[in-house]
């Protein structure tokens, strides 16, 4: 039988997972105002060696930029694992590149990009994220990097 402490910890893990699910749903439904309650005021995203502010406004800007470039963008949540104040999400996304982003003209190609994000939750808000995505796969699918033949070894 679980103790009160175990029940409390389980409830906290479930609450943290619910915050991440709500974050993903906000992206998928374009409900970017929800970031006001989900994101900490000093939240940051660590990706590709960069540290990017992702407070509510910063997250809204990132989401607006990517969903404008890929209007059919959608995350698919495949796994959600929580421990202490961290939640790990395996959330590949798909979309069609319809508008320019980061200086890249629209390719009108569709892509499916594998992504894993680690979220840190504090006081009921996302305060830090670490993201890893298949950037080479994204570029290849958009026709911006050469395809690697199956079974070939990179030089």
MDTraj code that builds the backbone (N, CA, C; nanometers):
import mdtraj as md
import numpy as np

residues = "UNK UNK UNK UNK UNK UNK UNK UNK UNK UNK UNK UNK UNK UNK UNK UNK UNK UNK UNK UNK UNK UNK UNK UNK UNK UNK UNK UNK UNK UNK UNK UNK UNK UNK UNK UNK UNK UNK UNK UNK UNK UNK UNK UNK UNK UNK UNK UNK UNK UNK UNK UNK UNK UNK UNK UNK UNK UNK UNK UNK UNK UNK UNK UNK UNK UNK UNK UNK UNK UNK UNK UNK UNK UNK UNK UNK UNK UNK UNK UNK UNK UNK UNK UNK UNK UNK UNK UNK UNK UNK UNK UNK UNK UNK UNK UNK UNK UNK UNK UNK UNK UNK UNK UNK UNK UNK UNK UNK UNK UNK UNK UNK UNK UNK UNK UNK UNK UNK UNK UNK UNK UNK UNK UNK UNK UNK UNK UNK UNK UNK UNK UNK UNK UNK UNK UNK UNK UNK UNK UNK UNK UNK UNK UNK UNK UNK UNK UNK UNK UNK UNK UNK UNK UNK UNK".split()
xyz = np.array([
    [0.0850, -0.1186, 0.0000],
    [0.0000, 0.0000, 0.0000],
    [0.0895, 0.1249, 0.0000],
    [0.0624, 0.2214, -0.0911],
    [0.1478, 0.3399, -0.0979],
    [0.1329, 0.4268, 0.0274],
    [0.2431, 0.4885, 0.0660],
    [0.2403, 0.5822, 0.1777],
    [0.1907, 0.7167, 0.1267],
    [0.1615, 0.8067, 0.2210],
    [0.1186, 0.9416, 0.1818],
    [0.2267, 1.0111, 0.1009],
    [0.3522, 0.9876, 0.1377],
    [0.4645, 1.0492, 0.0656],
    [0.4710, 0.9971, -0.0782],
    [0.4541, 0.8648, -0.0958],
    [0.4542, 0.8075, -0.2310],
    [0.3356, 0.8588, -0.3113],
    [0.2199, 0.8692, -0.2485],
    [0.1004, 0.9199, -0.3178],
    [0.1200, 1.0641, -0.3599],
    [0.1825, 1.1428, -0.2722],
    [0.2101, 1.2824, -0.3040],
    [0.3088, 1.2932, -0.4198],
    [0.4126, 1.2112, -0.4181],
    [0.5119, 1.2123, -0.5267],
    [0.4480, 1.1697, -0.6581],
    [0.3643, 1.0665, -0.6540],
    [0.2951, 1.0213, -0.7752],
    [0.2038, 1.1312, -0.8295],
    [0.1358, 1.2016, -0.7395],
    [0.0473, 1.3106, -0.7818],
    [0.1276, 1.4227, -0.8468],
    [0.2468, 1.4518, -0.7915],
    [0.3309, 1.5566, -0.8498],
    [0.3808, 1.5175, -0.9885],
    [0.4203, 1.3912, -1.0044],
    [0.4638, 1.3435, -1.1361],
    [0.3502, 1.3533, -1.2368],
    [0.2310, 1.3148, -1.1957],
    [0.1141, 1.3232, -1.2848],
    [0.0844, 1.4688, -1.3211],
    [0.0980, 1.5599, -1.2241],
    [0.0744, 1.7020, -1.2512],
    [0.1787, 1.7557, -1.3487],
    [0.3049, 1.7163, -1.3313],
    [0.4105, 1.7601, -1.4227],
    [0.3853, 1.7096, -1.5639],
    [0.3433, 1.5840, -1.5765],
    [0.3107, 1.5293, -1.7087],
    [0.1947, 1.6059, -1.7712],
    [0.0956, 1.6425, -1.6902],
    [-0.0203, 1.7172, -1.7420],
    [0.0226, 1.8536, -1.7966],
    [0.1202, 1.9169, -1.7324],
    [0.1709, 2.0457, -1.7809],
    [0.2339, 2.0281, -1.9185],
    [0.3136, 1.9235, -1.9360],
    [0.3779, 1.8992, -2.0655],
    [0.2734, 1.8634, -2.1707],
    [0.1755, 1.7822, -2.1356],
    [0.0674, 1.7510, -2.2313],
    [-0.0049, 1.8782, -2.2748],
    [-0.0291, 1.9684, -2.1805],
    [-0.0962, 2.0940, -2.2117],
    [-0.0099, 2.1810, -2.3026],
    [0.1213, 2.1811, -2.2798],
    [0.2148, 2.2543, -2.3652],
    [0.2063, 2.2031, -2.5093],
    [0.2100, 2.0729, -2.5255],
    [0.2027, 2.0112, -2.6590],
    [0.0683, 2.0426, -2.7245],
    [-0.0377, 2.0330, -2.6464],
    [-0.1706, 2.0634, -2.6991],
    [-0.1818, 2.2096, -2.7410],
    [-0.1191, 2.2998, -2.6649],
    [-0.1217, 2.4422, -2.7017],
    [-0.0583, 2.4636, -2.8388],
    [0.0538, 2.3948, -2.8659],
    [0.1158, 2.4022, -2.9992],
    [0.0196, 2.3471, -3.1049],
    [-0.0328, 2.2280, -3.0797],
    [-0.1142, 2.1603, -3.1810],
    [-0.2446, 2.2328, -3.2109],
    [-0.3005, 2.3020, -3.1117],
    [-0.4276, 2.3726, -3.1318],
    [-0.4079, 2.5215, -3.1585],
    [-0.2815, 2.5660, -3.1575],
    [-0.2453, 2.7071, -3.1803],
    [-0.3035, 2.7974, -3.0710],
    [-0.3163, 2.7441, -2.9505],
    [-0.3644, 2.8194, -2.8348],
    [-0.2440, 2.8764, -2.7604],
    [-0.1730, 2.9688, -2.8254],
    [-0.0463, 3.0183, -2.7730],
    [-0.0626, 3.1053, -2.6477],
    [-0.1819, 3.1561, -2.6210],
    [-0.2052, 3.2314, -2.4975],
    [-0.1901, 3.1410, -2.3748],
    [-0.2058, 3.0115, -2.3940],
    [-0.1907, 2.9175, -2.2828],
    [-0.0479, 2.9181, -2.2276],
    [0.0480, 2.9642, -2.3066],
    [0.1864, 2.9710, -2.2584],
    [0.1997, 3.0652, -2.1383],
    [0.1069, 3.1593, -2.1235],
    [0.1108, 3.2500, -2.0084],
    [0.1032, 3.1737, -1.8764],
    [0.0301, 3.0642, -1.8730],
    [0.0163, 2.9868, -1.7488],
    [0.1108, 2.8673, -1.7445],
    [0.1666, 2.8297, -1.8586],
    [0.2530, 2.7111, -1.8638],
    [0.4012, 2.7415, -1.8486],
    [0.4439, 2.8595, -1.8918],
    [0.5869, 2.8911, -1.8974],
    [0.6272, 2.9841, -1.7836],
    [0.7427, 2.9555, -1.7228],
    [0.7976, 3.0432, -1.6204],
    [0.8483, 3.1727, -1.6818],
    [0.8525, 3.2774, -1.6041],
    [0.8936, 3.4092, -1.6541],
    [1.0392, 3.4142, -1.6986],
    [1.1233, 3.3273, -1.6437],
    [1.2656, 3.3258, -1.6813],
    [1.3023, 3.1947, -1.7505],
    [1.2050, 3.1279, -1.8095],
    [1.2282, 2.9974, -1.8725],
    [1.3254, 3.0100, -1.9897],
    [1.4032, 2.9023, -2.0096],
    [1.4984, 2.8987, -2.1204],
    [1.4888, 2.7650, -2.1931],
    [1.5240, 2.7696, -2.3207],
    [1.5346, 2.6516, -2.4055],
    [1.6820, 2.6353, -2.4404],
    [1.7343, 2.5157, -2.4169],
    [1.8728, 2.4850, -2.4520],
    [1.8679, 2.3873, -2.5690],
    [1.9145, 2.4361, -2.6849],
    [1.9093, 2.3526, -2.8047],
    [2.0256, 2.3894, -2.8966],
    [2.0948, 2.2886, -2.9461],
    [2.2039, 2.3105, -3.0402],
    [2.3132, 2.4009, -2.9876],
    [2.3397, 2.3987, -2.8574],
    [2.4430, 2.4816, -2.7987],
    [2.3972, 2.6232, -2.7664],
    [2.2756, 2.6583, -2.8045],
    [2.2234, 2.7928, -2.7780],
    [2.1309, 2.7898, -2.6565],
    [2.1197, 2.9048, -2.5915],
    [2.0234, 2.9231, -2.4833],
    [1.9273, 3.0314, -2.5296],
    [1.8011, 2.9939, -2.5447],
    [1.6999, 3.0826, -2.6011],
    [1.5947, 3.1126, -2.4954],
    [1.5626, 3.2399, -2.4722],
    [1.4561, 3.2709, -2.3769],
    [1.3245, 3.2079, -2.4229],
    [1.2597, 3.1375, -2.3325],
    [1.1275, 3.0823, -2.3679],
    [1.0289, 3.1074, -2.2553],
    [1.0311, 3.2335, -2.2083],
    [0.9262, 3.2805, -2.1194],
    [0.7962, 3.2775, -2.1999],
    [0.6831, 3.3162, -2.1442],
    [0.5591, 3.3069, -2.2232],
    [0.5676, 3.3758, -2.3600],
    [0.6194, 3.4989, -2.3649],
    [0.6273, 3.5707, -2.4928],
    [0.7276, 3.5056, -2.5871],
    [0.8425, 3.4634, -2.5347],
    [0.9432, 3.3978, -2.6185],
    [0.8904, 3.2686, -2.6780],
    [0.8197, 3.1908, -2.5984],
    [0.7622, 3.0655, -2.6476],
    [0.6551, 3.0931, -2.7518],
    [0.5738, 3.1952, -2.7262],
    [0.4701, 3.2334, -2.8231],
    [0.5347, 3.2722, -2.9558],
    [0.6460, 3.3467, -2.9514],
    [0.7155, 3.3882, -3.0746],
    [0.7719, 3.2684, -3.1499],
    [0.8352, 3.1759, -3.0763],
    [0.8900, 3.0548, -3.1391],
    [0.7785, 2.9744, -3.2054],
    [0.6707, 2.9544, -3.1322],
    [0.5589, 2.8753, -3.1849],
    [0.4961, 2.9429, -3.3071],
    [0.4785, 3.0738, -3.3001],
    [0.4191, 3.1463, -3.4132],
    [0.5083, 3.1384, -3.5364],
    [0.6402, 3.1516, -3.5172],
    [0.7337, 3.1449, -3.6293],
    [0.7277, 3.0083, -3.6982],
    [0.7336, 2.9004, -3.6185],
    [0.7361, 2.7662, -3.6770],
    [0.6013, 2.7264, -3.7357],
    [0.4925, 2.7640, -3.6715],
    [0.3615, 2.7241, -3.7251],
    [0.3188, 2.8130, -3.8417],
    [0.3811, 2.9287, -3.8571],
    [0.3583, 3.0084, -3.9784],
    [0.4319, 2.9445, -4.0957],
    [0.5557, 2.9015, -4.0719],
    [0.6345, 2.8378, -4.1776],
    [0.5804, 2.6995, -4.2129],
    [0.5284, 2.6297, -4.1134],
    [0.4718, 2.4945, -4.1305],
    [0.3280, 2.4981, -4.0782],
    [0.2319, 2.5501, -4.1562],
    [0.0967, 2.5721, -4.1034],
    [0.0244, 2.4449, -4.0566],
    [0.0650, 2.3301, -4.1074],
    [0.0021, 2.2048, -4.0642],
    [0.0861, 2.1331, -3.9588],
    [0.1806, 2.2034, -3.8963],
    [0.2683, 2.1489, -3.7919],
    [0.1853, 2.0793, -3.6859],
    [0.2321, 1.9630, -3.6454],
    [0.1651, 1.8889, -3.5386],
    [0.2647, 1.7974, -3.4699],
    [0.2638, 1.8023, -3.3361],
    [0.3414, 1.7088, -3.2567],
    [0.2597, 1.5817, -3.2374],
    [0.3292, 1.4686, -3.2317],
    [0.2662, 1.3425, -3.1930],
    [0.3398, 1.2937, -3.0693],
    [0.2708, 1.2894, -2.9583],
    [0.3324, 1.2467, -2.8333],
    [0.3394, 1.0945, -2.8305],
    [0.4625, 1.0404, -2.8350],
    [0.4820, 0.8953, -2.8349],
    [0.5159, 0.8410, -2.6970],
    [0.5830, 0.9216, -2.6140],
    [0.6204, 0.8749, -2.4803],
    [0.6368, 0.9951, -2.3885],
    [0.6023, 0.9732, -2.2625],
    [0.6158, 1.0750, -2.1598],
    [0.6632, 1.0053, -2.0328],
    [0.7814, 1.0429, -1.9850],
    [0.8424, 0.9781, -1.8690],
    [0.8766, 1.0876, -1.7688],
    [0.8360, 1.0690, -1.6435],
    [0.8600, 1.1710, -1.5415],
    [0.9374, 1.1136, -1.4236],
    [1.0289, 1.1966, -1.3718],
    [1.1029, 1.1638, -1.2507],
    [1.1406, 1.2956, -1.1843],
    [1.1155, 1.3057, -1.0562],
    [1.1399, 1.4278, -0.9801],
    [1.0792, 1.5481, -1.0524],
    [1.1598, 1.6494, -1.0861],
    [1.1070, 1.7705, -1.1506],
    [1.1248, 1.7697, -1.3024],
    [1.1579, 1.6537, -1.3594],
    [1.1830, 1.6434, -1.5039],
    [1.0755, 1.5573, -1.5708],
    [1.0407, 1.5970, -1.6927],
    [0.9526, 1.5178, -1.7777],
    [1.0199, 1.5083, -1.9137],
    [1.0376, 1.3857, -1.9623],
    [1.0974, 1.3623, -2.0932],
    [0.9857, 1.3257, -2.1901],
    [0.9831, 1.3955, -2.3025],
    [0.8811, 1.3707, -2.4036],
    [0.9469, 1.3319, -2.5355],
    [0.8990, 1.2229, -2.5934],
    [0.9369, 1.1855, -2.7307],
    [0.8215, 1.2337, -2.8166],
    [0.8460, 1.3400, -2.8942],
    [0.7371, 1.4051, -2.9647],
    [0.7776, 1.4456, -3.1059],
    [0.7849, 1.3479, -3.1968],
    [0.8133, 1.3846, -3.3357],
    [0.7066, 1.4813, -3.3870],
    [0.7465, 1.5650, -3.4805],
    [0.6494, 1.6555, -3.5411],
    [0.6528, 1.6398, -3.6918],
    [0.5441, 1.6818, -3.7514],
    [0.5330, 1.6774, -3.8966],
    [0.4724, 1.8077, -3.9447],
    [0.5017, 1.8404, -4.0693],
    [0.4455, 1.9607, -4.1271],
    [0.4968, 1.9803, -4.2686],
    [0.4392, 2.0805, -4.3352],
    [0.4760, 2.1146, -4.4725],
    [0.5313, 2.2564, -4.4737],
    [0.6499, 2.2726, -4.5298],
    [0.7214, 2.4000, -4.5300],
    [0.6588, 2.4937, -4.6330],
    [0.5721, 2.5847, -4.5866],
    [0.4956, 2.6724, -4.6762],
    [0.5411, 2.8178, -4.6778],
    [0.6143, 2.8619, -4.5732],
    [0.6621, 3.0006, -4.5667],
    [0.8073, 3.0010, -4.5216],
    [0.8756, 3.1111, -4.5515],
    [1.0173, 3.1232, -4.5152],
    [1.0358, 3.1165, -4.3638],
    [1.1487, 3.0574, -4.3230],
    [1.1875, 3.0536, -4.1827],
    [1.3398, 3.0550, -4.1762],
    [1.3927, 3.1366, -4.0865],
    [1.5378, 3.1491, -4.0680],
    [1.6099, 3.1726, -4.2008],
    [1.5496, 3.2521, -4.2865],
    [1.6112, 3.2851, -4.4140],
    [1.5989, 3.1776, -4.5212],
    [1.5267, 3.0705, -4.4933],
    [1.5103, 2.9613, -4.5892],
    [1.3744, 2.9764, -4.6574],
    [1.3778, 2.9916, -4.7893],
    [1.2543, 3.0044, -4.8668],
    [1.1717, 2.8763, -4.8557],
    [1.0401, 2.8877, -4.8692],
    [0.9568, 2.7675, -4.8584],
    [0.9931, 2.6646, -4.9653],
    [0.9981, 2.5403, -4.9227],
    [1.0285, 2.4309, -5.0155],
    [0.9030, 2.3574, -5.0592],
    [0.7931, 2.3788, -4.9865],
    [0.6646, 2.3116, -5.0108],
    [0.6752, 2.1607, -4.9941],
    [0.7771, 2.1176, -4.9215],
    [0.7946, 1.9750, -4.8923],
    [0.7448, 1.9454, -4.7516],
    [0.6987, 1.8234, -4.7344],
    [0.6558, 1.7762, -4.6030],
    [0.7712, 1.7058, -4.5344],
    [0.7688, 1.7073, -4.4034],
    [0.8730, 1.6398, -4.3275],
    [0.8138, 1.5811, -4.1998],
    [0.8833, 1.4821, -4.1488],
    [0.8557, 1.4237, -4.0177],
    [0.9901, 1.4255, -3.9448],
    [0.9940, 1.4939, -3.8313],
    [1.1202, 1.5149, -3.7603],
    [1.1099, 1.4567, -3.6194],
    [1.2045, 1.3689, -3.5874],
    [1.2082, 1.3091, -3.4549],
    [1.2633, 1.4105, -3.3547],
    [1.1995, 1.4220, -3.2397],
    [1.2447, 1.5160, -3.1378],
    [1.2217, 1.4567, -2.9994],
    [1.3163, 1.4849, -2.9109],
    [1.3046, 1.4498, -2.7696],
    [1.3329, 1.5767, -2.6910],
    [1.2466, 1.6054, -2.5942],
    [1.2627, 1.7252, -2.5120],
    [1.2565, 1.6839, -2.3651],
    [1.3483, 1.7395, -2.2876],
    [1.3444, 1.7242, -2.1426],
    [1.2932, 1.8569, -2.0861],
    [1.1869, 1.8491, -2.0093],
    [1.1276, 1.9663, -1.9466],
    [1.1615, 1.9646, -1.7971],
    [1.1941, 2.0803, -1.7415],
    [1.2061, 2.0924, -1.5958],
    [1.0911, 2.1790, -1.5481],
    [1.0186, 2.1264, -1.4488],
    [0.8995, 2.1925, -1.3973],
    [0.9292, 2.2441, -1.2566],
    [0.8912, 2.3677, -1.2277],
    [0.9020, 2.4243, -1.0930],
    [0.7798, 2.5109, -1.0672],
    [0.7215, 2.4936, -0.9522],
    [0.6037, 2.5723, -0.9129],
    [0.4936, 2.5683, -1.0189],
    [0.4754, 2.4516, -1.0796],
    [0.3662, 2.4330, -1.1746],
    [0.3889, 2.4945, -1.3118],
    [0.5153, 2.5305, -1.3423],
    [0.5449, 2.5905, -1.4731],
    [0.6693, 2.5279, -1.5329],
    [0.6779, 2.5331, -1.6645],
    [0.7982, 2.4894, -1.7351],
    [0.9011, 2.6005, -1.7199],
    [1.0181, 2.5661, -1.6643],
    [1.1212, 2.6681, -1.6415],
    [1.2473, 2.6436, -1.7230],
    [1.2590, 2.5224, -1.7776],
    [1.3771, 2.4912, -1.8572],
    [1.3418, 2.3759, -1.9501],
    [1.3980, 2.3837, -2.0720],
    [1.3802, 2.2753, -2.1688],
    [1.5134, 2.2494, -2.2359],
    [1.5396, 2.1210, -2.2601],
    [1.6541, 2.0785, -2.3398],
    [1.5963, 2.0027, -2.4583],
    [1.6276, 2.0449, -2.5788],
    [1.5714, 1.9819, -2.6971],
    [1.6761, 1.9180, -2.7854],
    [1.6439, 1.8029, -2.8384],
    [1.7266, 1.7341, -2.9372],
    [1.6352, 1.6899, -3.0505],
    [1.6725, 1.7307, -3.1708],
    [1.5920, 1.6921, -3.2861],
    [1.6830, 1.6480, -3.3990],
    [1.6244, 1.5764, -3.4918],
    [1.6980, 1.5263, -3.6076],
    [1.7051, 1.6373, -3.7121],
    [1.7974, 1.7306, -3.6894],
    [1.8092, 1.8462, -3.7783],
    [1.8559, 1.8056, -3.9183],
    [1.9485, 1.7104, -3.9268],
    [1.9926, 1.6641, -4.0587],
    [1.8756, 1.6019, -4.1344],
    [1.7972, 1.5206, -4.0660],
    [1.6800, 1.4602, -4.1299],
    [1.5826, 1.5664, -4.1798],
    [1.5630, 1.6720, -4.1016],
    [1.4761, 1.7827, -4.1426],
    [1.5296, 1.8458, -4.2706],
    [1.6582, 1.8797, -4.2707],
    [1.7186, 1.9444, -4.3883],
    [1.7127, 1.8540, -4.5114],
    [1.7371, 1.7249, -4.4923],
    [1.7310, 1.6314, -4.6047],
    [1.5890, 1.6225, -4.6607],
    [1.4902, 1.6136, -4.5738],
    [1.3521, 1.6028, -4.6206],
    [1.3054, 1.7288, -4.6921],
    [1.3624, 1.8437, -4.6532],
    [1.3270, 1.9694, -4.7194],
    [1.4098, 1.9944, -4.8457],
    [1.5026, 1.9019, -4.8761],
    [1.5856, 1.9156, -4.9945],
    [1.6990, 2.0144, -4.9770],
    [1.7364, 2.0430, -4.8523],
    [1.8396, 2.1421, -4.8232],
    [1.9731, 2.0784, -4.7862],
    [1.9774, 1.9469, -4.7800],
    [2.1014, 1.8727, -4.7530],
    [2.0947, 1.7446, -4.8346],
    [2.2094, 1.6963, -4.8809],
    [2.2082, 1.5741, -4.9622],
    [2.1614, 1.4535, -4.8803],
    [2.0908, 1.3652, -4.9476],
    [2.0471, 1.2399, -4.8856],
    [2.1666, 1.1478, -4.8696],
    [2.1740, 1.0773, -4.7603],
    [2.2781, 0.9770, -4.7366],
    [2.2219, 0.8429, -4.7843],
    [2.2874, 0.7770, -4.8774],
    [2.2372, 0.6465, -4.9223],
    [2.2242, 0.5491, -4.8050],
    [2.1227, 0.4666, -4.8082],
    [2.0995, 0.3688, -4.7031],
    [2.2222, 0.2779, -4.6904],
    [2.2723, 0.2621, -4.5696],
    [2.3864, 0.1766, -4.5439],
    [2.5204, 0.2433, -4.5673],
    [2.5195, 0.3656, -4.6183],
    [2.6464, 0.4347, -4.6444],
    [2.7033, 0.4876, -4.5146],
    [2.8335, 0.4940, -4.5079],
    [2.9031, 0.5484, -4.3922],
    [2.9407, 0.6927, -4.4226],
    [2.9029, 0.7866, -4.3331],
    [2.9410, 0.9265, -4.3578],
    [3.0916, 0.9416, -4.3646],
    [3.1388, 1.0271, -4.4544],
    [3.2838, 1.0476, -4.4677],
    [3.3333, 1.1537, -4.3742],
])
top = md.Topology()
chain = top.add_chain()
for i, resn in enumerate(residues, 1):
    res = top.add_residue(resn, chain, resSeq=i)
    for name in ("N", "CA", "C"):
        top.add_atom(name, md.element.get_by_symbol(name[0]), res)
traj = md.Trajectory(xyz[None], top)
